[in-house]
Amino acid sequence: MTLMTCVQDLAGKQLDRIFAEVQLYVIAKLQEARQGGGWVMIATDGRKRRIAAGGAPLMNVMYLLSDGGSIFSDVIDVSGVTKDAKWVAQQHIDMAEKLAPGNPGKVRAYAVEAFPYF
């Protein structure tokens, strides 16, 4: 086993441990917001960079928390998608339903209020 292999192995284990800790933290923060009378808002923005994903257009997904915090959630490759208001609204609904499983009616009601043409 080379020194480089040892370093990579150690770094991989450390990253796996930290990633697991972050996952637990995120789950706890989202549950706290949902159950503690707070709220979670989904925010998205788009970007296109020559370096990122080979120049593909990307959409960042963030959860904004009622306590002022925020959690980065995901990056979605939106190549070939017409990103009109209806498509973006549907993405937000899909993400919200993941956050509030079993309560899609409430999610849908908010979406209809925000996007009456939907």
GITAFEN-V487649 format. One line per field, one symbol per residue. phi: phi as a letter, one per 30 degrees, with the letter a starting at -180 (. if undefined). burial: b if it has 9 or more other ideal C-beta (glycine too) atoms within 8 Angstrom, else e. A space follows every 10 residues. Layout:
phi->???
burial->???
This chain:
phi->.ddddddddd dddddddddd ddedddeddd ddddccidbb ccbbbcabbd ddhiiddbbd bbcccddjdb bdcabcdcdi cdcdeddded dddddddddb dibddddddd ddddbddd
burial->eeeeebeeee eeeeeeeeee eeeeebeebb ebbbeeebeb ebebebbeee ebeeebbbbb bbbbbeeeee beeeeeebee eeeeebbbbb bbbebbbebb eeeeeebbeb bbeebeee
